[in-house]
């Protein structure tokens, strides 16, 4: 299995994912992508982890957002204020892994959400997955 793309995630959300507190990444749109992808800390130019995207839910109401704080870590007061009113679609993650050493990648102009990795970076990530014994399905 190859990891050909990465998702840019801002702080503090990427930290919550890498520390195992968050397994839903809230987005404004659904995605058809399923499988492994790189976790990129926004502005760093580095892949800091890997995860599998296993499902993409439907848009959640404010009450559903509040009921699922344990999955997305967005504080209730931020949800109630409407600060995240467009970030209501859960991308459901599994098999989250922090890389022992971040891997640099080339950030092409225009990449805002998904980044496509070079063959060299894809190879480095595949070696990491093979070395951890991670399931690549």
N, C-alpha and C positions, 0 to 999 in steps of 0.2 A: 504494500500500500504506500502510496506517495502522498506527501503533504505539499500541495501546490499553492496554497493560499493562506493568508493570515487575516485576522480581524483586529482592527485598531480599537482599543478600549482605553478610555480615560481613567485617571485616578479619581476617586478611590476604588472604583468598581473592579479594575483588574486585580488590585490587591486582595479584595474580598474573594475573587475567584481563585487566585493562586493560593490563598490561605485556607481554602475549603469551606468558606462561609456562604458562598453564593454559587448556585448552579443554574440560574436563569440569567441570561444577558438580555435586558429589555431594549427593544429596538422599535423604530417607527414603522418598519415594513417587515413583512414576512420574507423568508428566503427559501429557495428550493434546495439549497446545499445541505447535504448530510455527510457526515464522516469527519475525519480528522482535519484540524486546521491549527495554525499558529496563533498564539495569544501575543499581541503586540501592545506594549505600553505606549500610549499616544505620545508622540514627540521624541521618543527615545531612539528610533532607528534600530530597535532590537526586538527579537522574539524572546519572550521570557518564559513561555510555557506552551503546552499543547492541550487540546481538548477535542472531544468528539461532539459534534452537533447531532443530537439524536432525534429532535423533533422541533417543530415551530408551532406554537399555540395560536389561538385566536386573540384578538384584541380584548383586553380585560377592562372591566368597569372599575371605577374608583374603589368600590367596596371589595372587589376581587383583588385589586392591587394590595389593599390593606391586609386582606386575609392571607396573602402569600408573601409577606415581608421576609419570612424565613428563607425563601428561594432567591429573592432579588436584592435584599438588604437596603432598599430605599426607605428612609425613615417616613413614618406616617405623616408628620407635619409637612414634609415636602410633597407628598402625594396629595394631601388635602388642599395645599396652597395652589396646586395645579402646575407646579414647576416641571413636572414630568408628564404632562397630559398627552403628549404625542408619543411617548416612549412606553407603549402599553402592550407590545407584542413580545411574549417570552420566547427566546431562543433557548432551548433546553439542552444543557451540557452534561456530559458524563466523562469519566476517565480523565479527569483534569490532572495534568502533570506539570510541575514547575521544572524548568530546565536547570541543571546544575550550574551551567554557565550560559548567559544569554548569547544568542547568535545574531550577528548583524546581518541586515539585508539592505538591498537597494530600494529606496522608496521612490517609485516613479511618480512624476508629476500627475496630479489629478486623482490619485488614489485616496479616497476619503473613508470608505468603510472596509472593503476587501482589498488586499494587496496580493498580487501574483508574485510568487517567488521564482528566482532564477533556478536553473537545474542544479547548480552547486549547493544552494541553500536547501533545496528539496532533498538532495542526497544526504546532507548533514542531518536533517530532521528524520529521514528514514533510518539512518544509522542509530540515532538516539532511540527511536521506537523499537528497533530490533534489540538493542542493548537492554531495554527495560522489560522485555518480554510482554509488551503491551499487545493486546488483541488489536488487529488492524482491520476488523470487519466493520 
